[in-house]
Amino acid sequence: MRSRLLSLAFAALVGLTTLVAAPAAYADVVTPGAAPPLRFVSYNMCGNVCSDPQKFDLARRLDYIVAQTDGGGWNADQIHLQEVCRAQYDTLLGRLRAKGFNGLFEKTVWGRSDVCAGGDYGMAILVKGTIADSIVLELTQGGETEEIDAPCVKTYTQNRANWACSVHLYWSNEPLRVAEAKELAAQAKAWQDAGIPVVLGGDFNAFPDEPTMNSFYGTALPGGAGAFREADESDADYFAQGGCDPASVTRCRAGEFTFDGKDADSKIDYLFLGERYFTKVVGDSMPLDTRLSDHRLLRGAATWSDCGVPGTTTAGVIRRDATGALYRYSGKPDGTVAPACKSGTGWNMMTTVVRHGDFDGNGSEDIVAVDAGGLLWLYPADGSGSFSGGTRRQIGTGWQVYDVLLAPGDFNGDAEPDLLGRDAAGDLWFYAGNGTGGYAPKARIGTGWQIYGALLAPGDVNGDGESDLIGRDSAGALWFHAGNGAAGFAAKVGIGTGWQIYDALVAAGDVNGDGRADLVGRDTAGGLWFYAGDGAGGYAARKQVGYGFPAGELIF
C-alpha cells in the first residue's frame, strides 16, 4: 500500500521544495514531564508493506507503540493507527488490555495474499478506558481503489466523554480526498455541536496548506473552515513552511515533518482536537526510525478547556487512582464538584500526600508528599495546574516517622504555612514554616492523638480566623479542636456522630464559595458526600455530590 503515499509526496513536493525545506535540527521537544496531561498518539505504522524483507522489524514496531503507554513515559490516553494488519492490532490490544485499553479495528482490504498474508488490513483506534459507543464512518466517495473508513469510538478520556477517530484519507486524487475530508468534518461538527469533543488522528495525505486541510484548521487561520487545533500548529520552528511570522502569530498551518518522502520530508500526519474543548495544545514528531516505518510517530498533548490552573482558594477533592494518576475535582457553588482534571502521574510512589495551599507564593496551590524513604517533597503546580517531578524540590528528610501529615496553613500566627505530623505513639509535632521554603525544628504540641483514625486540618471552622483541627475516633464520633493561633488548640468538642460510615474524609476547603470550610466524605460504595460548614464549628446536613470514587483510593 506504499504507492499511495509516494504518489502524493513526490508530485506535491516538486513545487514546494523551498517552502518545506527541513530545518537543521528538531528544536521543539514536548517532553512527558512538561506536556499537558491529556496525551495522544497518531502513527502510520506501515503494517503490511514495511515488512522483514525490507529490513523492517515488526516486533520492534509493536514494542515502540506499546512503549507510548508507559506511565513513566508518554502515558498515552489514545492511539490512532493507520496501515495496520489485524494480527498486529490483536497483539497490541492483548498487550495493552492490562493497562486499561480497549479498541476498534476496521478492515479496508481483505482476502489478498499480498496484503497481511491474506489477513485483514486497515485502521485502528486504541483508547484507555471504556468504549461507550462506536461507529465506522464510511468516507469512500467512489473511484478510490481502497475503502476509506474511519473507525471512531466514544470513550471517556480522563473522565470526559469524547469521540476519537483514526483517519486515513485517499492518497492519489485530491478532489476525492477533499470530499472525504468534508464528510468527516461534518460528522465531527455534529458531535461537537451536541457537546461532545472530538479528536481526529491520522494520515491525511495532504500538506497543511492544501485544500483538504481547510475542513479541519480553525477559522482563525487562513483558509480554515474547521473547528480544531492541530497539535503541532504552534511550533514556531516550522512557521516558515506555512509563510507565518512567529513574531506576529502563535498558530500556523504548518508543523514538524512526519513522513520520509523520497525527495524531501513532509507533514501529512495530524492530531486535531476540538478548539472549544481543548487548550494548551502542543505536539511533537518523534525521530524517524527506519526499522519501523517511513512515518514518524506524532504525539499530541492538551488540557481540557475547563481545567484552569487552581488558585489559592481552590477547594474540592484530589483523587489518586490505582495507577498513581492525580485527578482534581474543583468545587462548584452548589456544593458539587466539577468533572475531573488530570493533575499528575506516578504518585503511587508516595506514602503520604497533602494539599498545602500556596506554599511558595506563586498564586497556585501546592502539594507536599512523603516518599517511601521519608523524603519530604514540595510540588508547586505548573502552568497547567499539574503536579510533576519537573517542578518538585526536596524540603526535608526523616518524615517516614509520621503516619499522618497535615498542612493547616498558618498555625502559629506568623503568616507562614506550617506542617503537623503525628507519630505512631500519638504525639503531635509542629513544624513552623520559616518563610524561605523550609521549616524550623519540630516542637511537640500534643499527645494521645492516636485515638483518631482520621485527622484533618480543615482551616478555620468556627470563624475566629485561626486554623483548627478535626478528628474522628473509632466509634465514628467527630471532634473539633479550635486552634488558638499560637501553635496550640482548645479542648475537644464533639460535633457529630456516625461518621464511621466513611472510609475517607477530606478537608476540602470552601467548596461552595460561601466563605466557610466544608467537609467531604466517601462511603464504601464510592459515593461522595458534601457537608457545608456553618462557620460556627458545625456542618449542615449531608448532600451527595459524586459517584464512582473507588473505595481504597486516596482522596485528599
C-alpha positions as CSV (number, residue, x, y, z in Angstrom):
1,M,0.0,0.0,0.0
2,R,3.0,2.3,-0.2
3,S,2.4,3.7,-3.7
4,R,-0.5,5.8,-2.4
5,L,1.9,7.8,-0.2
6,L,4.6,8.1,-2.8
7,S,2.3,9.5,-5.5
8,L,1.2,12.2,-3.1
9,A,4.6,13.1,-1.7
10,F,6.6,13.1,-4.9
11,A,4.2,15.0,-7.0
12,A,3.3,17.7,-4.5
13,L,6.9,18.3,-3.4
14,V,8.0,19.3,-6.8
15,G,6.6,22.8,-6.4
16,L,7.1,23.1,-2.7
17,T,10.8,22.3,-2.1
18,T,11.7,25.8,-1.0
19,L,8.6,26.1,1.2
20,V,9.1,23.0,3.2
21,A,12.9,22.7,3.4
22,A,13.7,21.0,6.7
23,P,15.5,22.9,9.5
24,A,18.8,21.5,10.5
25,A,17.6,20.1,13.8
26,Y,14.4,19.3,15.7
27,A,14.5,22.2,18.2
28,D,11.0,21.8,19.6
29,V,10.6,18.9,22.0
30,V,7.5,18.2,24.1
31,T,8.7,16.1,27.0
32,P,6.5,13.8,29.1
33,G,7.4,15.7,32.2
34,A,6.3,19.1,30.8
35,A,3.5,18.3,28.5
36,P,-0.2,18.8,29.4
37,P,-1.9,15.8,30.9
38,L,-4.1,14.6,28.0
39,R,-1.9,12.5,25.8
40,F,-2.5,11.3,22.2
41,V,-0.5,9.4,19.6
42,S,-1.0,9.0,15.8
43,Y,1.1,6.6,13.8
44,N,1.0,5.2,10.3
45,M,2.8,2.0,11.2
46,C,3.3,0.8,7.7
47,G,1.9,-2.5,8.9
48,N,1.8,-4.5,5.7
49,V,4.4,-3.1,3.3
50,C,7.2,-2.3,5.8
51,S,8.0,-6.0,6.3
52,D,11.0,-8.1,7.1
53,P,12.3,-8.4,3.5
54,Q,12.8,-4.6,3.6
55,K,14.7,-4.8,6.9
56,F,11.8,-3.6,9.0
57,D,11.4,-5.0,12.5
58,L,7.8,-5.9,13.3
59,A,8.5,-6.9,16.9
60,R,10.3,-3.6,17.5
61,R,7.5,-1.7,15.9
62,L,4.9,-3.2,18.2
63,D,7.2,-2.6,21.2
64,Y,7.5,1.0,20.2
65,I,3.8,1.5,20.1
66,V,3.2,-0.2,23.5
67,A,6.0,2.0,25.0
68,Q,3.9,5.1,24.3
69,T,1.6,4.0,27.0
70,D,4.2,3.6,29.7
71,G,3.4,5.5,32.9
72,G,6.9,6.8,33.2
73,G,6.9,7.9,29.6
74,W,4.3,9.5,27.3
75,N,1.5,7.7,29.1
76,A,-0.8,7.9,26.1
77,D,-4.6,8.0,26.5
78,Q,-5.4,7.4,22.8
79,I,-3.5,5.7,20.0
80,H,-4.7,6.3,16.4
81,L,-3.2,3.8,14.0
82,Q,-3.2,3.6,10.2
83,E,-1.9,0.8,7.9
84,V,-2.3,-2.0,10.5
85,C,-2.8,-5.7,9.9
86,R,-5.5,-7.3,12.1
87,A,-3.0,-9.7,13.6
88,Q,-0.8,-6.7,14.7
89,Y,-3.8,-5.0,16.2
90,D,-4.8,-8.1,18.1
91,T,-1.3,-8.4,19.5
92,L,-1.3,-4.7,20.5
93,L,-4.7,-4.9,22.2
94,G,-3.7,-8.1,24.0
95,R,-0.7,-6.3,25.4
96,L,-2.5,-3.1,26.3
97,R,-5.6,-4.6,28.0
98,A,-3.7,-4.8,31.3
99,K,-3.3,-1.1,31.1
100,G,-7.0,-0.5,30.7
101,F,-7.1,-0.1,26.9
102,N,-9.9,-1.1,24.6
103,G,-10.1,-0.7,20.8
104,L,-11.8,-0.9,17.5
105,F,-10.3,-2.2,14.2
106,E,-11.8,-1.7,10.7
107,K,-10.6,-3.6,7.7
108,T,-10.2,-1.7,4.4
109,V,-8.5,-4.5,2.5
110,W,-9.0,-8.3,2.9
111,G,-8.6,-11.6,1.2
112,R,-5.5,-10.6,-0.8
113,S,-2.4,-12.8,-0.5
114,D,-0.1,-9.8,-0.9
115,V,-1.7,-7.9,1.9
116,C,-1.1,-9.0,5.5
117,A,-0.6,-12.6,4.3
118,G,-4.2,-12.7,3.2
119,G,-5.4,-11.3,6.5
120,D,-7.4,-8.2,7.2
121,Y,-5.7,-4.8,6.8
122,G,-7.0,-1.4,7.8
123,M,-7.3,1.1,10.6
124,A,-7.5,1.0,14.4
125,I,-8.1,3.2,17.4
126,L,-7.0,2.2,20.9
127,V,-8.2,4.1,24.0
128,K,-7.5,4.0,27.7
129,G,-10.8,3.3,29.4
130,T,-14.3,2.0,28.4
131,I,-15.9,2.4,25.0
132,A,-19.4,3.7,25.4
133,D,-20.3,3.7,21.6
134,S,-18.6,3.1,18.3
135,I,-19.1,3.8,14.6
136,V,-17.2,3.4,11.4
137,L,-17.5,6.4,9.2
138,E,-17.7,5.3,5.5
139,L,-15.9,8.1,3.7
140,T,-15.5,6.4,0.3
141,Q,-16.7,8.8,-2.4
142,G,-16.4,6.4,-5.4
143,G,-13.3,6.0,-7.6
144,E,-11.0,5.1,-4.7
145,T,-9.0,1.9,-5.1
146,E,-9.5,1.0,-1.4
147,E,-12.2,1.7,1.1
148,I,-11.7,4.9,3.0
149,D,-13.1,4.3,6.5
150,A,-12.6,6.0,9.9
151,P,-13.2,3.8,13.0
152,C,-14.5,6.0,15.8
153,V,-15.2,5.3,19.4
154,K,-17.0,7.3,22.1
155,T,-14.8,7.0,25.2
156,Y,-14.1,8.8,28.5
157,T,-10.6,10.3,28.3
158,Q,-9.7,11.3,31.8
159,N,-13.4,11.3,32.8
160,R,-14.7,13.4,29.8
161,A,-16.8,11.9,27.0
162,N,-15.3,12.4,23.6
163,W,-15.3,10.8,20.1
164,A,-11.9,9.6,18.9
165,C,-11.4,8.7,15.2
166,S,-8.4,7.2,13.3
167,V,-8.2,8.8,9.9
168,H,-6.5,7.8,6.6
169,L,-7.7,9.9,3.6
170,Y,-7.2,8.9,0.0
171,W,-3.7,9.3,-1.4
172,S,-3.8,9.8,-5.2
173,N,-6.8,12.0,-6.0
174,E,-7.2,15.4,-4.4
175,P,-10.9,16.0,-5.3
176,L,-11.8,12.7,-3.7
177,R,-9.7,13.5,-0.7
178,V,-11.3,16.9,-0.3
179,A,-14.8,15.4,-0.4
180,E,-13.8,12.7,2.2
181,A,-12.4,15.5,4.5
182,K,-15.6,17.5,4.2
183,E,-17.7,14.5,5.1
184,L,-15.5,13.6,8.1
185,A,-15.5,17.3,9.3
186,A,-19.3,17.5,9.0
187,Q,-19.7,14.5,11.3
188,A,-17.2,15.9,13.8
189,K,-19.1,19.2,13.8
190,A,-22.3,17.4,14.6
191,W,-20.8,15.7,17.5
192,Q,-19.1,18.9,18.8
193,D,-22.3,20.9,18.3
194,A,-24.0,18.3,20.5
195,G,-21.4,19.0,23.3
196,I,-19.1,16.0,22.7
197,P,-15.4,16.9,22.0
198,V,-13.7,15.2,19.0
199,V,-10.1,14.0,18.5
200,L,-9.0,13.1,14.9
201,G,-5.7,11.5,14.4
202,G,-4.1,10.0,11.3
203,D,-2.5,10.2,7.9
204,F,-4.5,12.8,5.9
205,N,-2.2,12.5,2.9
206,A,-2.1,16.3,2.4
207,F,0.2,19.1,3.3
208,P,-1.1,21.7,5.8
209,D,-1.8,24.4,3.2
210,E,-3.7,22.2,0.8
211,P,-7.5,22.4,0.3
212,T,-8.1,19.0,2.1
213,M,-7.0,20.6,5.4
214,N,-9.3,23.6,5.2
215,S,-12.0,21.4,6.7
216,F,-10.1,21.0,9.9
217,Y,-7.9,24.0,10.7
218,G,-9.7,26.6,12.8
219,T,-11.2,29.8,11.2
220,A,-8.6,31.9,12.9
221,L,-6.1,30.5,10.3
222,P,-6.0,31.5,6.6
223,G,-8.5,29.3,4.7
224,G,-9.5,27.4,7.8
225,A,-13.2,26.4,7.9
226,G,-12.9,23.9,10.7
227,A,-13.2,23.9,14.5
228,F,-9.9,22.2,15.5
229,R,-6.5,23.0,16.8
230,E,-3.7,20.8,15.3
231,A,-1.3,19.5,17.9
232,D,1.8,21.0,16.2
233,E,0.4,24.2,14.7
234,S,2.1,26.3,17.5
235,D,5.6,25.0,16.7
236,A,7.3,28.3,15.6
237,D,10.3,26.4,14.4
238,Y,8.2,25.3,11.4
239,F,6.2,28.5,10.7
240,A,8.3,29.4,7.7
241,Q,6.9,26.4,5.7
242,G,3.4,28.0,6.2
243,G,4.5,31.5,5.4
244,C,3.9,32.6,9.0
245,D,5.9,35.2,11.1
246,P,6.5,33.8,14.6
247,A,6.8,37.4,15.8
248,S,3.2,38.2,15.0
249,V,1.2,34.9,15.2
250,T,1.1,31.9,17.6
251,R,-0.7,29.5,15.3
252,C,0.2,28.4,11.7
253,R,-0.8,25.9,9.2
254,A,2.5,24.1,9.5
255,G,4.3,21.7,11.7
256,E,7.2,19.3,12.1
257,F,7.6,16.8,9.3
258,T,6.1,13.3,9.8
259,F,6.7,11.5,6.5
260,D,10.1,10.4,5.0
261,G,9.5,11.3,1.3
262,K,11.9,10.4,-1.5
263,D,12.8,13.9,-2.4
264,A,12.0,15.8,0.9
265,D,10.3,15.3,4.2
266,S,6.7,16.5,4.6
267,K,3.9,16.8,7.1
268,I,0.9,14.7,6.2
269,D,0.1,13.2,9.7
270,Y,-2.1,15.2,12.1
271,L,-3.8,15.2,15.5
272,F,-6.8,17.6,15.5
273,L,-8.5,18.5,18.8
274,G,-11.7,20.4,19.1
275,E,-10.7,24.0,19.8
276,R,-13.8,24.7,22.0
277,Y,-12.9,21.8,24.4
278,F,-9.1,21.7,24.5
279,T,-6.5,24.2,25.4
280,K,-2.7,24.3,25.7
281,V,-2.5,22.1,22.7
282,V,1.1,21.0,21.8
283,G,2.6,18.4,19.6
284,D,5.9,16.8,18.6
285,S,7.0,14.5,15.8
286,M,9.3,11.7,17.0
287,P,12.6,11.0,15.3
288,L,12.4,8.7,12.4
289,D,13.3,5.0,13.0
290,T,13.7,3.4,9.5
291,R,13.4,-0.1,11.0
292,L,9.8,0.7,12.0
293,S,8.0,2.8,9.3
294,D,8.6,5.6,6.8
295,H,6.4,7.8,9.0
296,R,7.3,9.5,12.2
297,L,5.1,8.9,15.2
298,L,3.2,12.1,16.1
299,R,2.5,12.9,19.7
300,G,-0.1,15.5,20.9
301,A,-1.0,16.8,24.4
302,A,-3.6,19.2,25.7
303,T,-5.7,20.2,28.7
304,W,-9.5,20.2,28.9
305,S,-10.5,23.8,28.5
306,D,-12.5,23.9,31.7
307,C,-9.4,22.7,33.7
308,G,-7.9,26.0,34.7
309,V,-4.9,26.5,37.0
310,P,-6.1,26.1,40.6
311,G,-5.7,29.3,42.6
312,T,-5.0,29.6,46.2
313,T,-8.7,29.5,47.0
314,T,-9.3,26.2,45.1
315,A,-11.4,23.8,47.0
316,G,-12.7,20.4,46.3
317,V,-11.1,17.0,46.1
318,I,-8.0,15.5,44.7
319,R,-8.0,11.8,44.0
320,R,-5.2,9.4,43.4
321,D,-6.3,6.4,41.3
322,A,-4.9,2.8,41.3
323,T,-2.3,3.7,38.6
324,G,-0.9,6.7,40.6
325,A,-2.6,9.4,38.5
326,L,-3.9,12.5,40.3
327,Y,-7.3,14.0,39.4
328,R,-8.6,17.3,40.7
329,Y,-12.3,17.9,41.2
330,S,-12.9,21.6,41.9
331,G,-15.8,22.8,44.0
332,K,-18.9,24.4,42.5
333,P,-21.3,27.0,44.1
334,D,-23.9,24.3,44.7
335,G,-21.5,22.2,46.7
336,T,-21.0,19.7,43.9
337,V,-17.6,19.0,42.3
338,A,-16.6,19.7,38.7
339,P,-15.6,16.9,36.3
340,A,-12.1,15.5,36.9
341,C,-9.0,17.4,35.6
342,K,-5.9,15.2,35.4
343,S,-3.2,16.8,37.5
344,G,-0.3,14.3,37.6
345,T,1.0,10.8,37.2
346,G,3.4,8.5,39.1
347,W,2.0,9.4,42.5
348,N,1.8,5.8,43.8
349,M,5.4,6.1,44.9
350,M,4.3,8.5,47.6
351,T,3.1,7.2,51.0
352,T,1.6,10.4,52.2
353,V,0.2,13.3,50.1
354,V,-1.4,16.6,51.4
355,R,-2.5,19.9,49.9
356,H,-0.5,22.8,51.2
357,G,-2.3,25.9,49.8
358,D,0.1,28.4,48.2
359,F,3.3,27.5,49.9
360,D,5.7,29.3,47.5
361,G,3.6,32.4,46.8
362,N,3.2,31.8,43.1
363,G,-0.6,32.1,43.1
364,S,-1.4,28.4,42.8
365,E,-2.0,25.5,45.1
366,D,0.9,23.3,46.0
367,I,1.2,19.7,47.3
368,V,3.5,18.2,49.9
369,A,4.3,14.5,49.8
370,V,6.5,11.9,51.6
371,D,8.0,9.0,49.7
372,A,8.9,5.6,51.0
373,G,12.3,6.7,52.1
374,G,10.9,9.5,54.2
375,L,11.9,12.4,51.9
376,L,9.6,15.3,52.1
377,W,8.8,16.9,48.7
378,L,7.1,20.1,47.7
379,Y,5.3,20.1,44.4
380,P,4.3,23.6,43.1
381,A,1.6,23.5,40.4
382,D,3.0,24.1,37.0
383,G,1.4,26.3,34.3
384,S,-1.3,23.8,33.5
385,G,-2.2,23.2,37.1
386,S,-0.5,19.8,37.2
387,F,2.0,18.5,39.7
388,S,5.0,16.8,38.3
389,G,8.6,15.8,39.0
390,G,9.7,18.6,36.8
391,T,8.7,21.2,39.4
392,R,9.3,19.4,42.7
393,R,12.0,20.1,45.2
394,Q,13.1,18.3,48.3
395,I,12.4,20.1,51.6
396,G,13.0,17.5,54.3
397,T,14.2,14.1,55.4
398,G,13.1,11.6,58.0
399,W,9.3,12.1,57.6
400,Q,8.5,8.4,57.5
401,V,8.1,8.5,61.3
402,Y,4.7,10.1,60.8
403,D,1.5,8.2,60.0
404,V,-0.4,11.4,59.5
405,L,0.8,14.6,57.8
406,L,-1.3,17.8,58.0
407,A,-0.9,21.2,56.3
408,P,-3.0,23.5,58.5
409,G,-1.9,26.7,56.9
410,D,-0.6,29.3,59.4
411,F,-0.9,27.6,62.7
412,N,1.1,29.9,64.9
413,G,0.1,33.4,63.7
414,D,3.3,34.4,61.8
415,A,1.6,34.3,58.3
416,E,3.8,31.4,57.2
417,P,2.4,28.0,56.2
418,D,3.2,25.2,58.7
419,L,3.1,21.5,58.9
420,L,1.9,19.0,61.5
421,G,2.9,15.3,61.9
422,R,1.5,12.6,64.1
423,D,3.8,9.7,65.0
424,A,2.9,6.1,65.9
425,A,2.9,6.9,69.6
426,G,0.2,9.5,69.0
427,D,2.4,12.6,69.6
428,L,1.6,15.6,67.5
429,W,4.6,17.6,66.2
430,F,4.6,21.2,64.9
431,Y,6.9,22.4,62.1
432,A,6.8,26.2,61.8
433,G,7.3,27.4,58.2
434,N,10.4,29.7,58.0
435,G,9.3,31.7,55.0
436,T,12.2,30.5,52.9
437,G,10.8,27.2,51.7
438,G,11.7,25.2,54.9
439,Y,10.7,24.6,58.5
440,A,12.0,25.3,61.9
441,P,12.9,22.3,64.2
442,K,9.9,20.4,65.3
443,A,8.1,21.0,68.6
444,R,5.7,18.6,70.3
445,I,2.3,20.2,70.8
446,G,0.2,17.3,71.9
447,T,-0.1,13.6,73.0
448,G,-2.7,11.0,72.8
449,W,-3.8,11.8,69.2
450,Q,-3.7,8.1,68.2
451,I,-7.3,7.9,69.3
452,Y,-8.2,9.4,65.9
453,G,-8.4,7.1,62.9
454,A,-8.9,10.2,60.7
455,L,-7.3,13.6,61.4
456,L,-8.0,16.7,59.4
457,A,-6.8,20.3,59.1
458,P,-9.9,21.9,57.6
459,G,-8.8,25.6,58.1
460,D,-10.9,28.0,60.1
461,V,-14.1,26.0,61.1
462,N,-15.5,28.3,63.8
463,G,-15.0,31.7,62.2
464,D,-12.4,33.1,64.6
465,G,-9.7,33.4,61.9
466,E,-7.5,30.6,63.3
467,S,-6.7,27.2,61.8
468,D,-8.4,24.3,63.5
469,L,-8.2,20.5,63.7
470,I,-10.9,17.8,63.5
471,G,-10.5,14.1,64.4
472,R,-12.8,11.1,64.0
473,D,-12.5,8.4,66.7
474,S,-13.0,4.6,66.3
475,A,-16.7,4.9,67.3
476,G,-17.4,7.4,64.5
477,A,-17.6,10.5,66.7
478,L,-16.3,13.7,65.2
479,W,-14.3,16.0,67.5
480,F,-13.4,19.7,67.0
481,H,-10.2,21.2,68.3
482,A,-10.2,25.0,67.9
483,G,-6.8,26.5,67.1
484,N,-5.5,29.3,69.3
485,G,-3.3,30.9,66.7
486,A,-0.2,30.1,68.7
487,A,0.5,26.5,67.6
488,G,-2.0,25.2,70.2
489,F,-5.7,24.4,70.5
490,A,-8.6,24.3,72.9
491,A,-10.1,21.2,74.5
492,K,-12.0,19.0,72.1
493,V,-15.7,19.5,71.5
494,G,-18.0,16.8,69.9
495,I,-19.6,18.0,66.7
496,G,-21.0,14.8,65.2
497,T,-21.6,11.1,65.4
498,G,-22.0,8.3,62.9
499,W,-19.0,9.3,60.7
500,Q,-17.7,5.8,60.7
501,I,-19.7,5.2,57.5
502,Y,-17.0,6.9,55.5
503,D,-13.7,5.2,54.6
504,A,-12.2,8.6,53.8
505,L,-12.7,12.2,55.0
506,V,-11.4,15.3,53.2
507,A,-10.9,18.8,54.5
508,A,-12.0,20.2,51.1
509,G,-11.8,23.9,51.9
510,D,-14.6,26.2,50.9
511,V,-16.3,24.0,48.2
512,N,-19.4,26.1,47.6
513,G,-17.8,29.5,47.8
514,D,-19.7,30.8,50.9
515,G,-16.5,31.6,52.8
516,R,-16.8,28.7,55.2
517,A,-14.7,25.5,55.5
518,D,-16.5,22.4,54.3
519,L,-16.0,18.6,54.6
520,V,-16.4,15.8,52.1
521,G,-16.7,12.1,52.9
522,R,-16.5,9.0,50.7
523,D,-18.7,6.0,51.6
524,T,-17.7,2.4,50.9
525,A,-19.9,2.3,47.8
526,G,-17.9,5.1,46.2
527,G,-20.4,7.9,46.9
528,L,-19.1,11.3,47.7
529,W,-21.0,13.4,50.3
530,F,-20.7,17.1,50.9
531,Y,-21.1,18.8,54.3
532,A,-21.4,22.6,54.2
533,G,-19.6,24.3,57.1
534,D,-21.8,26.6,59.1
535,G,-18.9,28.9,60.2
536,A,-19.5,28.1,63.9
537,G,-17.8,24.7,64.2
538,G,-20.6,22.6,62.7
539,Y,-21.9,21.3,59.4
540,A,-25.2,21.2,57.6
541,A,-26.9,18.0,56.6
542,R,-25.1,16.0,54.0
543,K,-25.7,16.0,50.3
544,Q,-24.4,13.5,47.8
545,V,-22.2,15.2,45.2
546,G,-20.4,12.4,43.5
547,Y,-20.5,8.7,42.5
548,G,-17.8,6.2,41.4
549,F,-15.0,7.2,43.7
550,P,-13.5,3.8,44.3
551,A,-13.0,2.7,48.0
552,G,-9.4,2.4,49.0
553,E,-8.1,5.1,46.6
554,L,-6.5,8.1,48.3
555,I,-8.6,11.3,48.3
556,F,-7.4,14.5,49.9
